[in-house]
Amino acid sequence: MTGVMRLSFLGTGYLGATYAACFAELGYDVLGYDVDEAKISRLAAGEAPFHEPGLDDLLRRNLAAGRLRFTTSMDEVAGFADVHFICVGTPQRPDGMSADLTYVESVVTALAPRLTRRALIVGKSTVPVGTAAWVEQLVAKHADPGLGIEVAWSPEFLQEGFAVDDVLRPSRIVVGTHSEWAREQLHAAHKGVFDLAATEDRDVPVVVTDFATAELVKVAANAFLATKISFINAMAEVCEVAGGDVTLLARAIGYDRRIGNRFLQAGLGFGGGCLPKDIRAFQARAQELGAGEALRFLHEVDLINMRRRGRALTLAAELLNRPVGPAGADLSGTTIAVLGVTFKPNSDDVRDAPSLAVASALAAAGADVRVYDPQGMPNARQEQPFLTYAPSLTACVTDVSLVVVATEWAEFRNADPVLLGDLVAARLVIDGRNCLDPAQWHRAGWTYRGMGRPPL
């Protein structure tokens, strides 16, 4: 290979678009591919079809520099790149917990027969263990065997809201390969990452492994994080009946370096497009492999996570002095402001968002629900069009009976409880993310309830 290495990213959703822009920034010639013409048009105009801090600037800069392009032509992709990264979605199947690999199969079977020279196909999507070997079989079936096309797997570890830095400055790079040539190609494809690390005097750990381990790394990491979040939410349930404070409990156990304090924030639970579907797919795949007993605990992790959404509804009924009968809470005649609809701040992602689920549950209980989110409302409107969407924080809370902070955006964490108190009909607040200062809100005359925290 001579000159600048050429990379393609197949699928330009959150994963592929971010990687494409970042690797162009590192100096590679990059082509992003998708079947969605509207998405490709937006990206080609320098606009990401989702919110991710810093990404639009990278898109515009590298499009202008000529290092980055986008296409809907697989023929163009096949003729362009030396390394092809699979970045398509692997959603949960509608008929069960397993991952749907339709999009993976589609891009591989479209790309493989069009290749005319040796190339490396690298999976980045989160997939069930065994997928890489299956992709190898697809390539062997559809590609010219004389070309020597190879497959590798290198999982991604992006955090929404921090994804640009996660690509440029990864915590680690994991590569599953079957040959020295494939390892060399992947090293060359990441040379820009290593060079940037060298200029910043950082190390980038590289783990070279087999296919199965590379595939398991991402789902194992997500299962661990989900378990840690559900653990502290289980402790919140205990604190609520025992009179403890889960925030102090989390701080105390977090000082133990074996435990650490990250992901020990009790609240409404986890959501988004990764953790919920990944732990379910992991369980399903383990069951298929005969190791289902090993992951039975993930079922309870999932149940704990879903229970926290219901806890917000119970707290709302308690604060509003409304009965909770066999059919659930009756909140008719109340107006409730829900602050936040994304599953986390600095994102517009509402997939499986606990915040949006809570807003919907409050509305189903009869409340007039008003929501506001700095970035997520366009996506939320598509998911839940019957909710009322306010144009600002102040408009959302004016004359409401109850405020529920459901996503920990800085705008909500830093809101002045005195000023908000002058707008609401009743100073009642549920801190669904334990992100507010209870004493400050109490001094401003609010009745404050957190998750796993005793009433003031």
C-alpha positions, 0 to 999 in steps of 0.5 A: 500500500502506498500513499494515504490509507483509504477507509470506508465506514459502512453505516453512518449512524452514530457509530459510523459517522463519528468514526468517519469524521474522526479518522478523516481528522487524523489524516486518512481518506475516508468514505462513509456509506449508507442506504439512507439518502437523506442521511447521506445528504445531511452528512455531505452538507456537514451536518450530523443527523444526531447531536454529538458535541464537536462532530459538526465542526469535524465534518465541515472541516474534513469535507472542505479539506477533501479527506471525507466524502459520503455516498450511497454507492456500494460500487464506489465503496468497493473501489475506494477503500483498503479497509472497510469498517462495518458500523451498522446497527444491531437492534433487538429482534422484534420477536425476542431478545436476540440481536438482529444481524440483518444489516450486517449481512446486508452490507457484507453481501453487498460489498464482498462480490464488488471487491476487485482487490485484496481488502480487510473487512473489520466489524465494529458493530456490537454483535453476538459472539460467533458473528465474525466467523459467520461474516468470514463465511459470507465473504468466502461465499460472495467474494472472489477467493483469489483476492484474499479478502480477510475479516477482523473484529475491532469493537467500539467503546464510544460514550454518547456525549464524549464520542469524538474524544473516545475515537481520537483518544481511545482508552484501548483498542481491541483487535481480533484477527487471524493473520499477521497481514490483518494485524498490520492493516489494522495497525496502519488504520490506527496509526493516526491514533497512535501518532496523536497519542505520541504527541500528547505523551499518552499510551494506547493499550492494544489487545490482540486476540481471537474473534470470540474474545474481541466480540465478547469484550464490548458486551461484557463491558456493557453487562458489567456497567449495567450491573453496576448501575442496577446494583446501586439502584437496588441499594436505593430500593433498600435505602428507601425502606430502611431510611438510608441515603443512597448517595452517601452509601455510593460515595462511601463504597466508591472510595474503595478502589476495587469498586470505584465511584463511576456508574454508582449514581442511583436514579431512573436507571439506564437506557439508550441504544446499547446497554438494554438491548446488549444485555438482552442479546448477551443472555440470548446468545449465552442460552444458545451456546448452552451457557445461559445459567452463567448470565441469569443475573442479567435478567435481574439487572434488567428487572431492577432497571425497569422498576426504577421507572415505576418508582418515579410514578409512585413518588409522584402519586405520594407527593400529589396525595393521589391514591395508588390502586390495583390499576395504578396511580390516578393523576388526572387533573394534575399538570407535571413538568418532566425535564429531560427526555434523552437517556443521558445529557449531551445527546439527542438519543431517546431510545429506551430512555427512562426519562421519556418512559416516565413522561409517558407513564405519568401521562397514561396515569391521567396527568397533563405532562409537559416536557422540555429537553435541550436537544431531544424533543424532535426525536421524542415527538416522533416516539411520543407525539401526544405529550406537550413539548415546551419551548423552554425550561421556564415555559415547561414549569410555569403553573405545574403541580410537580416537577420531575428532573429526569435527565441530568442536563447542566441546565437543570442541575444549575437551575435556580430553585428560587426563580423556578419556585415563583413560576410553579403552582406547587413547589414539589420536585422529584430528582430522578437523577439525584443531580440537585442539591437537596438542601438548596431546593429545601431552603427555597421552599420545595418539597424534595424527593430523590431516588433512594434518599430520605425525605427532608 
